[in-house]
Amino acid sequence: MRTPLVLFLAVVLVAPAYAQPKSAFTEGKHGAGELKFVSGVAVLTVGGKPAEIGEQIGVLAKSALPDPTAKMNTFVESQNLKTVYPLMKRAAAGLKGGYPPDHLAEMEAIAKATGYDLELLLLANGMYDLIGGFGCSTLIVEKDRSGTGQPLFGRNFDWRPFDGMDGLAAVMVFKPAGKHAFAAVTLAPVTGVFSGMNDAGLCVTNNQIYARQSKDQSKTNWAGVPTLMAFRRVLEECSTVAEAEKLLRGMKRMSTVCMTVCDPTGGAVFEITPDNIEVRKAENSVCLCTNHFRTPALAGDDRGCRRMDKLTAVQKADGKLGVADVFDRLHEVNQKQSTMQSMVFEPATRTLHLKLGDGKEPATTAKAVTLDVGKLFK
């Protein structure tokens, strides 16, 4: 259903776009690492071996999170997790064996540079698998329906905000030795990937799927790779959608999740469980994902989703979509203050258009900042 023009104009006039929220980071340099602001967005660039990257992150990001325990307590209270928090901490420590060695060495270096407990970093990077609560939406527009002539990849990152969460948002640019450089739109101190793009133009984002929703009834593989680190491995090791699929199929996967993935030629949705992977391609040159499996092999009975219904209308329509159009469609499926980040990737040009929320208004109402990520990789 289209929004009436009068109502649309009223919304635009009453609620104009606001600037990016104030960041908690401080600019600085350490070794090969640098933290600077681009139009109000904190951009942290790090590189080298795992221990070097970890030290750079620790020194430069600590300004935003001097007391992680206090911030974690605020988070736990806001998410109503107080009674299960001790169990979560023990579970996070148990994930240690599933972390790729390079990523674990990096976290150990962060802990050493900051004085943070390693357990807290394990929990932060295992939050998808242990906490959940994400309600994201993604939209890929293939070349022939894109106003740019190249794929566009839109994404809302939806998660219930807590006090100070907006100040922890950053774009972290990793240049790991011997691997693809990549940029992740993240929240400190998370070094795994919610949303990101690498130097080959490969982009990935995650969409929460609970295990009970999967027809295959896969059980959590506690020896598998935590989800955010599995997504990071895809960006570090792959150049194309096909390579990403091959890597994931050969990986011990911990949890149930959807990966929306796109390279400069087009994209797909990978519906992932610890036991299976199903691939869902674009229809009418548009690929969509919210928080339900859709393939016959994995989809459960409960597939109702208001956001998917709205996005499906875009898929069924004709005409081309530009960056602004994709942001408009993402705004139509915002989840109020829980939409903390909204973004559009242009894989062919390694460009990121980013909007950050303030925890009060949806990020989709913010003014977009455009980052030339390809230049950051150099």
Backbone hydrogen bonds in HBPLUS format (Angstrom, degrees):
<---DONOR---> <-ACCEPTOR-->    atom                        ^
c    i                          cat <-CA-CA->   ^        H-A-AA   ^      H-
h    n   atom  resd res      DA  || num        DHA   H-A  angle D-A-AA Bond
n    s   type  num  typ     dist DA aas  dist angle  dist       angle   num
A0008-PHE N   A0004-PRO O   2.92 MM   4  6.17 159.5  1.96 155.5 162.3     1
A0009-LEU N   A0005-LEU O   2.92 MM   4  6.15 163.8  1.94 154.8 157.9     2
A0010-ALA N   A0006-VAL O   2.98 MM   4  6.20 151.7  2.07 142.9 151.2     3
A0011-VAL N   A0007-LEU O   2.97 MM   4  6.25 156.1  2.03 151.4 156.8     4
A0012-VAL N   A0008-PHE O   3.02 MM   4  6.30 162.6  2.05 151.8 156.5     5
A0013-LEU N   A0009-LEU O   2.90 MM   4  6.07 160.4  1.93 151.1 156.1     6
A0014-VAL N   A0010-ALA O   2.91 MM   4  5.95 156.5  1.97 148.0 154.4     7
A0015-ALA N   A0011-VAL O   2.86 MM   4  5.67 158.0  1.90 147.1 153.3     8
A0367-LYS N   A0018-TYR O   2.95 MM 349  5.90 147.7  2.05 164.9 159.3     9
A0024-ALA N   A0167-GLY O   2.98 MM 143  4.67 166.3  2.00 125.6 122.6    10
A0028-GLY N   A0035-LEU O   3.02 MM   7  5.25 153.9  2.09 136.9 141.3    11
A0035-LEU N   A0028-GLY O   2.81 MM   7  5.25 169.3  1.82 159.7 161.1    12
A0030-HIS N   A0033-GLY O   2.95 MM   3  5.08 162.8  1.98 134.0 136.5    13
A0033-GLY N   A0030-HIS O   2.80 MM   3  5.08 151.8  1.88 137.9 136.8    14
A0034-GLU N   A0045-THR O   2.88 MM  11  5.30 151.3  1.97 147.2 156.0    15
A0045-THR N   A0034-GLU O   2.82 MM  11  5.30 167.3  1.84 162.8 162.4    16
A0036-LYS N   A0043-VAL O   3.03 MM   7  5.44 164.4  2.05 148.5 150.3    17
A0043-VAL N   A0036-LYS O   2.78 MM   7  5.44 167.9  1.80 173.9 178.3    18
A0038-VAL N   A0041-VAL O   2.90 MM   3  5.13 159.5  1.95 141.9 146.5    19
A0041-VAL N   A0038-VAL O   2.98 MM   3  5.13 167.6  1.99 113.9 117.1    20
A0171-VAL N   A0042-ALA O   2.89 MM 129  6.27 167.0  1.91 164.6 168.3    21
A0044-LEU N   A0171-VAL O   2.89 MM 127  6.28 152.5  1.97 151.6 160.7    22
A0173-VAL N   A0044-LEU O   2.72 MM 129  6.00 160.1  1.76 147.8 154.9    23
A0046-VAL N   A0173-VAL O   2.84 MM 127  6.22 163.2  1.87 172.1 175.2    24
A0175-LYS N   A0046-VAL O   2.86 MM 129  6.15 130.9  2.10 138.3 153.1    25
A0048-GLY N   A0175-LYS O   3.11 MM 127  6.46 156.0  2.17 143.3 140.9    26
A0177-ALA N   A0048-GLY O   2.96 MM 129  5.04 162.4  1.99 132.2 130.8    27
A0052-GLU N   A0049-LYS O   2.96 MM   3  5.21 118.2  2.35 105.7 121.8    28
A0053-ILE N   A0049-LYS O   2.87 MM   4  6.12 163.4  1.89 165.1 170.7    29
A0054-GLY N   A0050-PRO O   2.89 MM   4  6.06 164.9  1.91 153.1 157.5    30
A0055-GLU N   A0051-ALA O   3.03 MM   4  6.16 156.6  2.08 141.0 146.8    31
A0056-GLN N   A0052-GLU O   3.01 MM   4  6.24 160.6  2.05 149.2 154.5    32
A0057-ILE N   A0053-ILE O   2.92 MM   4  6.19 163.6  1.95 155.8 160.0    33
A0058-GLY N   A0054-GLY O   2.88 MM   4  6.02 165.1  1.91 149.2 154.0    34
A0059-VAL N   A0055-GLU O   2.97 MM   4  6.13 169.2  1.98 154.9 156.5    35
A0060-LEU N   A0056-GLN O   3.02 MM   4  6.04 167.4  2.04 149.8 153.9    36
A0061-ALA N   A0057-ILE O   2.78 MM   4  5.49 156.2  1.83 151.3 156.6    37
A0064-ALA N   A0061-ALA O   3.03 MM   3  5.72 146.7  2.15 118.2 125.6    38
A0065-LEU N   A0062-LYS O   3.01 MM   3  4.99 136.1  2.21  98.3 111.2    39
A0071-LYS N   A0067-ASP O   3.30 MM   4  6.63 160.8  2.34 149.5 155.0    40
A0072-MET N   A0068-PRO O   2.80 MM   4  5.95 154.0  1.87 146.2 153.8    41
A0073-ASN N   A0069-THR O   2.92 MM   4  6.17 153.1  1.99 147.0 154.2    42
A0074-THR N   A0070-ALA O   3.03 MM   4  6.33 150.6  2.12 143.7 151.4    43
A0075-PHE N   A0071-LYS O   2.92 MM   4  6.21 156.6  1.97 146.9 153.6    44
A0076-VAL N   A0072-MET O   2.82 MM   4  6.07 162.7  1.85 153.5 157.8    45
A0077-GLU N   A0073-ASN O   3.00 MM   4  6.18 160.8  2.04 146.5 151.1    46
A0078-SER N   A0074-THR O   2.99 MM   4  6.19 162.6  2.02 149.3 154.2    47
A0079-GLN N   A0075-PHE O   3.00 MM   4  6.18 143.7  2.14 151.1 160.5    48
A0081-LEU N   A0076-VAL O   2.93 MM   5  5.00 178.3  1.93 154.5 153.9    49
A0080-ASN N   A0077-GLU O   3.19 MM   3  5.19 162.8  2.22 105.1 109.5    50
A0084-VAL N   A0081-LEU O   3.07 MM   3  5.47 130.3  2.33 108.1 121.2    51
A0085-TYR N   A0081-LEU O   2.89 MM   4  5.75 119.6  2.27 154.8 172.2    52
A0088-MET N   A0084-VAL O   2.95 MM   4  6.24 152.9  2.02 153.5 162.4    53
A0089-LYS N   A0085-TYR O   2.97 MM   4  6.26 156.2  2.03 158.3 163.5    54
A0090-ARG N   A0086-PRO O   3.21 MM   4  6.49 156.6  2.27 143.6 149.1    55
A0091-ALA N   A0087-LEU O   2.92 MM   4  6.15 157.0  1.97 148.5 155.6    56
A0092-ALA N   A0088-MET O   2.81 MM   4  6.01 153.6  1.88 149.6 156.8    57
A0093-ALA N   A0089-LYS O   3.14 MM   4  6.40 157.2  2.19 145.6 150.3    58
A0094-GLY N   A0090-ARG O   3.16 MM   4  6.43 142.1  2.31 138.6 148.9    59
A0094-GLY N   A0091-ALA O   3.00 MM   3  4.98 121.8  2.35  93.5 109.0    60
A0095-LEU N   A0092-ALA O   3.04 MM   3  5.22 151.0  2.12 103.5 112.5    61
A0096-LYS N   A0093-ALA O   3.34 MM   3  5.71 165.2  2.37 109.8 114.2    62
A0098-GLY N   A0095-LEU O   2.83 MM   3  5.52 151.0  1.91 125.0 133.7    63
A0099-TYR N   A0096-LYS O   3.29 MM   3  5.59 153.8  2.36 106.8 113.9    64
A0103-HIS N   A0100-PRO O   2.99 MM   3  5.38 117.8  2.39 110.3 125.3    65
A0104-LEU N   A0100-PRO O   2.99 MM   4  6.25 157.1  2.04 159.0 166.4    66
A0105-ALA N   A0101-PRO O   2.90 MM   4  6.09 161.4  1.93 152.1 157.0    67
A0106-GLU N   A0102-ASP O   3.02 MM   4  6.21 149.9  2.11 141.1 149.3    68
A0107-MET N   A0103-HIS O   3.02 MM   4  6.31 157.5  2.08 144.6 149.9    69
A0108-GLU N   A0104-LEU O   2.92 MM   4  6.20 154.3  1.99 150.6 158.0    70
A0109-ALA N   A0105-ALA O   3.04 MM   4  6.28 147.2  2.15 141.2 149.6    71
A0110-ILE N   A0106-GLU O   2.94 MM   4  6.32 147.8  2.05 146.5 156.0    72
A0111-ALA N   A0107-MET O   2.92 MM   4  6.18 162.8  1.95 151.3 155.4    73
A0112-LYS N   A0108-GLU O   3.02 MM   4  6.24 152.6  2.09 140.5 147.9    74
A0113-ALA N   A0109-ALA O   2.96 MM   4  6.13 156.1  2.01 146.0 152.0    75
A0114-THR N   A0110-ILE O   2.97 MM   4  6.06 141.7  2.12 149.9 159.6    76
A0115-GLY N   A0111-ALA O   2.78 MM   4  5.32 149.5  1.87 143.3 150.4    77
A0120-LEU N   A0117-ASP O   3.03 MM   3  5.37 129.7  2.29 104.2 116.1    78
A0121-LEU N   A0118-LEU O   3.06 MM   3  5.15 116.0  2.49  97.3 112.6    79
A0122-LEU N   A0118-LEU O   2.90 MM   4  6.24 155.3  1.96 155.3 162.8    80
A0123-LEU N   A0119-GLU O   2.96 MM   4  6.18 149.2  2.06 141.6 150.1    81
A0124-ALA N   A0120-LEU O   2.88 MM   4  6.13 158.6  1.93 147.7 153.5    82
A0125-ASN N   A0121-LEU O   3.05 MM   4  6.20 159.4  2.09 146.0 150.7    83
A0126-GLY N   A0122-LEU O   2.95 MM   4  5.95 117.9  2.35 131.1 146.6    84
A0126-GLY N   A0123-LEU O   3.11 MM   3  4.91 139.4  2.29  93.5 105.6    85
A0130-LEU N   A0126-GLY O   3.01 MM   4  6.15 144.0  2.15 150.9 162.0    86
A0131-ILE N   A0127-MET O   2.73 MM   4  5.06 155.2  1.79 139.7 144.4    87
A0132-GLY N   A0127-MET O   3.14 MM   5  6.55 156.6  2.19 149.8 156.9    88
A0135-GLY N   A0158-ASP O   2.97 MM  23  5.01 162.0  2.01 131.4 136.7    89
A0137-SER N   A0156-ASN O   3.25 MM  19  5.20 152.5  2.33 131.4 139.2    90
A0156-ASN N   A0137-SER O   2.85 MM  19  5.20 164.2  1.87 156.8 161.1    91
A0138-THR N   A0289-CYS O   2.87 MM 151  5.21 156.8  1.92 158.0 160.0    92
A0289-CYS N   A0138-THR O   3.20 MM 151  5.21 144.2  2.34 141.8 136.3    93
A0139-LEU N   A0154-GLY O   2.93 MM  15  4.96 157.3  1.98 139.3 139.5    94
A0154-GLY N   A0139-LEU O   2.71 MM  15  4.96 168.4  1.72 159.1 155.3    95
A0140-ILE N   A0287-CYS O   2.83 MM 147  4.96 169.4  1.84 152.1 155.6    96
A0287-CYS N   A0140-ILE O   2.94 MM 147  4.96 158.3  1.98 139.0 146.0    97
A0141-VAL N   A0152-LEU O   2.78 MM  11  5.12 167.3  1.80 156.2 160.5    98
A0152-LEU N   A0141-VAL O   2.99 MM  11  5.12 155.1  2.06 142.4 150.4    99
A0142-GLU N   A0285-SER O   2.89 MM 143  5.05 174.0  1.89 151.4 151.7   100
A0145-ARG N   A0142-GLU O   3.08 MM   3  5.74 157.3  2.14 120.2 127.2   101
A0146-SER N   A0143-LYS O   3.08 MM   3  5.08 162.0  2.12 106.0 111.5   102
A0321-LEU N   A0145-ARG O   2.79 MM 176  6.24 151.4  1.87 153.9 158.8   103
A0149-GLY N   A0146-SER O   3.15 MM   3  5.23 152.2  2.23 102.0 110.3   104
A0147-GLY N   A0321-LEU O   2.79 MM 174  5.21 167.4  1.80 126.0 125.2   105
A0153-PHE N   A0345-PHE O   3.02 MM 192  4.97 160.7  2.05 148.8 151.0   106
A0345-PHE N   A0153-PHE O   2.74 MM 192  4.97 162.3  1.77 146.2 146.8   107
A0155-ARG N   A0343-MET O   2.85 MM 188  5.31 148.1  1.95 159.1 160.0   108
A0343-MET N   A0155-ARG O   2.85 MM 188  5.31 153.2  1.92 151.3 160.0   109
A0157-PHE N   A0341-GLN O   2.76 MM 184  5.00 170.2  1.77 147.1 150.6   110
A0340-MET N   A0157-PHE O   3.02 MM 183  5.99 126.8  2.31 154.1 164.8   111
A0341-GLN N   A0157-PHE O   3.33 MM 184  5.00 155.8  2.39 140.4 142.0   112
A0159-TRP N   A0338-SER O   2.77 MM 179  5.00 152.9  1.85 148.5 145.2   113
A0165-MET N   A0162-PHE O   2.99 MM   3  5.51 164.7  2.01 142.1 142.1   114
A0167-GLY N   A0164-GLY O   3.22 MM   3  5.52 133.3  2.45 104.1 115.4   115
A0168-LEU N   A0165-MET O   3.06 MM   3  5.45 157.5  2.12 112.6 119.7   116
A0169-ALA N   A0166-ASP O   3.40 MM   3  5.69 168.7  2.41 108.9 112.1   117
A0188-ALA N   A0168-LEU O   3.01 MM  20  5.32 162.3  2.05 139.8 139.9   118
A0170-ALA N   A0186-THR O   3.06 MM  16  5.54 155.4  2.12 142.7 143.7   119
A0186-THR N   A0170-ALA O   2.87 MM  16  5.54 168.7  1.88 173.3 174.4   120
A0172-MET N   A0184-ALA O   2.87 MM  12  5.25 161.4  1.91 156.5 156.3   121
A0184-ALA N   A0172-MET O   2.84 MM  12  5.25 158.8  1.88 145.9 152.1   122
A0174-PHE N   A0182-PHE O   2.78 MM   8  5.41 157.7  1.83 172.4 173.6   123
A0182-PHE N   A0174-PHE O   2.97 MM   8  5.41 153.4  2.04 145.8 154.2   124
A0179-LYS N   A0176-PRO O   3.16 MM   3  5.57 158.1  2.21 138.7 134.6   125
A0180-HIS N   A0236-GLU O   2.95 MM  56  4.64 172.6  1.96 136.9 134.7   126
A0199-ASP N   A0181-ALA O   2.90 MM  18  5.52 140.8  2.06 157.3 152.8   127
A0183-ALA N   A0197-MET O   2.76 MM  14  5.43 163.8  1.79 158.0 161.5   128
A0197-MET N   A0183-ALA O   2.93 MM  14  5.43 149.6  2.03 149.3 159.2   129
A0185-VAL N   A0195-SER O   2.91 MM  10  5.54 157.8  1.96 149.8 157.2   130
A0190-VAL N   A0187-LEU O   2.81 MM   3  5.70 159.2  1.85 141.7 143.6   131
A0193-VAL N   A0228-LEU O   2.97 MM  35  4.90 168.8  1.98 120.5 121.8   132
A0206-ASN N   A0194-PHE O   3.07 MM  12  5.72 138.3  2.25 157.0 162.6   133
A0196-GLY N   A0204-VAL O   2.94 MM   8  5.58 151.2  2.02 160.7 167.0   134
A0204-VAL N   A0196-GLY O   2.96 MM   8  5.58 153.5  2.03 146.7 154.1   135
A0198-ASN N   A0202-LEU O   2.89 MM   4  5.46 151.0  1.98 145.9 155.0   136
A0201-GLY N   A0198-ASN O   2.93 MM   3  5.37 161.1  1.96 116.0 121.6   137
A0203-CYS N   A0262-CYS O   2.70 MM  59  5.17 162.5  1.73 160.1 166.3   138
A0262-CYS N   A0203-CYS O   2.98 MM  59  5.17 155.6  2.04 143.0 147.5   139
A0205-THR N   A0260-THR O   3.03 MM  55  5.41 139.1  2.20 147.7 158.1   140
A0260-THR N   A0205-THR O   3.06 MM  55  5.41 154.7  2.13 147.8 154.3   141
A0207-ASN N   A0258-CYS O   2.91 MM  51  5.03 145.5  2.04 149.1 152.7   142
A0258-CYS N   A0207-ASN O   3.08 MM  51  5.03 161.2  2.11 151.1 154.1   143
A0213-GLN N   A0210-TYR O   2.89 MM   3  5.55 157.4  1.94 120.2 127.5   144
A0214-SER N   A0211-ALA O   3.06 MM   3  5.52 165.2  2.08 116.8 121.6   145
A0217-GLN N   A0214-SER O   3.17 MM   3  5.50 159.9  2.21 108.8 115.1   146
A0215-LYS N   A0298-LEU O   2.83 MM  83  4.64 165.0  1.86 125.2 129.1   147
A0221-ASN N   A0254-MET O   2.97 MM  33  4.54 160.0  2.01 134.5 138.2   148
A0224-GLY N   A0221-ASN O   2.84 MM   3  5.25 163.5  1.87 119.0 123.6   149
A0225-VAL N   A0252-LYS O   2.81 MM  27  6.03 168.7  1.83 151.6 148.0   150
A0229-MET N   A0226-PRO O   3.03 MM   3  5.53 128.8  2.30 112.4 125.6   151
A0230-ALA N   A0226-PRO O   2.94 MM   4  6.19 143.9  2.07 150.1 161.1   152
A0230-ALA N   A0227-THR O   3.10 MM   3  4.97 120.9  2.46  92.7 108.0   153
A0231-PHE N   A0227-THR O   3.01 MM   4  6.31 157.2  2.06 155.0 159.8   154
A0232-ARG N   A0228-LEU O   3.16 MM   4  6.31 145.0  2.29 127.8 137.4   155
A0233-ARG N   A0229-MET O   2.90 MM   4  6.13 153.7  1.97 143.4 149.8   156
A0234-VAL N   A0230-ALA O   3.17 MM   4  6.52 149.6  2.27 142.5 149.8   157
A0235-LEU N   A0231-PHE O   3.29 MM   4  6.70 156.0  2.35 146.5 151.2   158
A0236-GLU N   A0232-ARG O   2.94 MM   4  6.21 152.5  2.01 152.7 161.3   159
A0237-GLU N   A0233-ARG O   2.89 MM   4  5.87 144.4  2.02 151.1 158.6   160
A0238-CYS N   A0234-VAL O   2.98 MM   4  5.42 139.4  2.15 145.8 149.6   161
A0244-ALA N   A0240-THR O   3.02 MM   4  6.29 153.2  2.09 146.3 154.0   162
A0245-GLU N   A0241-VAL O   3.01 MM   4  6.32 156.6  2.07 151.1 156.6   163
A0246-LYS N   A0242-ALA O   3.08 MM   4  6.36 161.1  2.12 148.5 153.2   164
A0247-LEU N   A0243-GLU O   2.96 MM   4  6.18 164.0  1.99 151.9 155.7   165
A0248-LEU N   A0244-ALA O   3.00 MM   4  6.17 168.1  2.02 152.7 155.8   166
A0249-ARG N   A0245-GLU O   2.98 MM   4  6.13 157.0  2.03 150.3 156.5   167
A0250-GLY N   A0246-LYS O   3.25 MM   4  6.44 142.5  2.40 142.3 151.1   168
A0250-GLY N   A0247-LEU O   3.17 MM   3  5.33 129.2  2.44  98.4 111.3   169
A0251-MET N   A0248-LEU O   3.15 MM   3  5.01 161.6  2.18 102.4 108.0   170
A0257-VAL N   A0272-ILE O   2.92 MM  15  5.25 157.8  1.97 140.6 147.1   171
A0272-ILE N   A0257-VAL O   2.85 MM  15  5.25 160.0  1.89 167.4 173.0   172
A0259-MET N   A0270-PHE O   2.91 MM  11  5.04 160.1  1.95 145.6 151.6   173
A0270-PHE N   A0259-MET O   2.76 MM  11  5.04 170.6  1.77 152.8 154.6   174
A0261-VAL N   A0268-ALA O   2.94 MM   7  5.56 171.9  1.95 162.9 165.7   175
A0268-ALA N   A0261-VAL O   2.87 MM   7  5.56 149.3  1.97 157.9 165.8   176
A0263-ASP N   A0266-GLY O   2.95 MM   3  5.48 167.9  1.96 146.6 146.2   177
A0266-GLY N   A0263-ASP O   3.13 MM   3  5.48 146.0  2.25 114.2 123.2   178
A0269-VAL N   A0280-ARG O   2.86 MM  11  5.02 157.9  1.91 147.0 154.3   179
A0280-ARG N   A0269-VAL O   2.78 MM  11  5.02 168.2  1.79 157.0 160.8   180
A0271-GLU N   A0278-GLU O   2.73 MM   7  5.05 170.3  1.74 164.7 164.8   181
A0278-GLU N   A0271-GLU O   2.90 MM   7  5.05 160.0  1.94 143.2 149.5   182
A0273-THR N   A0276-ASN O   2.83 MM   3  5.16 157.3  1.88 165.7 160.8   183
A0283-GLU N   A0286-VAL O   2.92 MM   3  5.37 162.6  1.95 145.0 139.3   184
A0286-VAL N   A0283-GLU O   2.98 MM   3  5.37 151.9  2.06 111.8 119.8   185
A0298-LEU N   A0295-THR O   3.11 MM   3  5.63 140.9  2.27 114.1 123.6   186
A0299-ALA N   A0295-THR O   2.81 MM   4  5.52 159.7  1.85 174.8 175.6   187
A0309-ASP N   A0305-CYS O   3.05 MM   4  6.34 155.4  2.11 150.8 158.0   188
A0310-LYS N   A0306-ARG O   3.10 MM   4  6.41 155.7  2.16 147.9 153.4   189
A0311-LEU N   A0307-ARG O   3.01 MM   4  6.28 160.3  2.05 150.6 156.1   190
A0312-THR N   A0308-MET O   2.80 MM   4  5.90 150.1  1.89 148.7 157.0   191
A0314-VAL N   A0311-LEU O   2.95 MM   3  5.19 128.9  2.22 102.0 115.4   192
A0315-GLN N   A0311-LEU O   3.12 MM   4  6.56 152.2  2.20 145.7 153.7   193
A0316-LYS N   A0312-THR O   2.95 MM   4  6.21 148.4  2.05 149.4 157.0   194
A0317-ALA N   A0313-ALA O   3.19 MM   4  6.21 126.1  2.50 132.3 144.5   195
A0317-ALA N   A0314-VAL O   3.24 MM   3  5.20 139.9  2.41  96.0 107.1   196
A0326-VAL N   A0322-GLY O   2.99 MM   4  6.31 155.6  2.05 153.8 160.3   197
A0327-PHE N   A0323-VAL O   3.02 MM   4  6.36 161.6  2.05 153.8 158.6   198
A0328-ASP N   A0324-ALA O   2.94 MM   4  6.21 148.7  2.04 141.8 150.8   199
A0329-ARG N   A0325-ASP O   2.96 MM   4  6.30 154.7  2.03 149.3 155.3   200
A0330-LEU N   A0326-VAL O   2.94 MM   4  6.23 153.4  2.01 149.6 157.4   201
A0331-HIS N   A0327-PHE O   2.86 MM   4  6.11 146.1  1.97 144.9 154.4   202
A0332-GLU N   A0328-ASP O   3.13 MM   4  6.46 144.3  2.27 142.8 151.5   203
A0333-VAL N   A0330-LEU O   3.13 MM   3  5.37 146.0  2.25 102.0 111.7   204
A0334-ASN N   A0331-HIS O   3.18 MM   3  5.07 166.2  2.20 109.9 108.8   205
A0338-SER N   A0335-GLN O   3.10 MM   3  5.49 143.2  2.24 137.0 132.6   206
A0339-THR N   A0336-LYS O   3.10 MM   3  5.91 165.4  2.13 123.5 127.5   207
A0340-MET N   A0338-SER O   2.94 MM   2  5.55 114.6  2.38 113.2  95.8   208
A0363-ALA N   A0339-THR O   2.83 MM  24  5.70 163.2  1.86 152.8 158.4   209
A0357-GLY N   A0340-MET O   2.69 MM  17  4.45 167.5  1.70 140.2 135.7   210
A0342-SER N   A0355-LYS O   2.92 MM  13  5.09 161.4  1.95 148.4 150.2   211
A0355-LYS N   A0342-SER O   2.74 MM  13  5.09 152.3  1.82 169.9 170.8   212
A0344-VAL N   A0353-HIS O   2.87 MM   9  5.11 151.8  1.95 144.4 152.2   213
A0353-HIS N   A0344-VAL O   2.92 MM   9  5.11 165.3  1.94 148.9 153.6   214
A0346-GLU N   A0351-THR O   2.86 MM   5  5.04 155.7  1.91 155.1 154.3   215
A0349-THR N   A0346-GLU O   3.24 MM   3  5.81 134.8  2.45 113.8 123.9   216
A0350-ARG N   A0346-GLU O   2.96 MM   4  5.79 116.1  2.38 147.8 165.1   217
A0351-THR N   A0346-GLU O   3.21 MM   5  5.04 163.6  2.23 134.9 137.6   218
A0350-ARG N   A0347-PRO O   3.37 MM   3  4.95 150.3  2.46  92.3 100.7   219
A0373-VAL N   A0350-ARG O   2.95 MM  23  5.46 117.1  2.36 147.7 165.3   220
A0374-GLY N   A0350-ARG O   3.14 MM  24  5.01 139.2  2.31 141.2 140.9   221
A0352-LEU N   A0371-LEU O   2.99 MM  19  5.14 166.2  2.01 152.5 156.7   222
A0371-LEU N   A0352-LEU O   2.73 MM  19  5.14 169.7  1.74 159.4 163.0   223
A0354-LEU N   A0369-VAL O   2.79 MM  15  5.19 166.6  1.81 149.1 152.6   224
A0369-VAL N   A0354-LEU O   2.81 MM  15  5.19 160.5  1.85 143.4 148.6   225
A0365-THR N   A0362-PRO O   3.05 MM   3  5.90 171.9  2.06 125.2 127.9   226
A0366-ALA N   A0363-ALA O   2.90 MM   3  5.30 164.7  1.93 117.7 122.6   227
A0375-LYS N   A0372-ASP O   3.16 MM   3  5.55 128.3  2.45 104.0 115.6   228
A0376-LEU N   A0372-ASP O   3.32 MM   4  6.75 149.5  2.42 141.2 149.7   229
A0376-LEU N   A0373-VAL O   2.99 MM   3  4.90 114.0  2.44  92.6 109.2   230
A0377-PHE N   A0373-VAL O   2.95 MM   4  6.31 144.6  2.07 150.8 160.5   231
A0378-LYS N   A0375-LYS O   3.14 MM   3  5.29 134.7  2.35  98.7 110.6   232
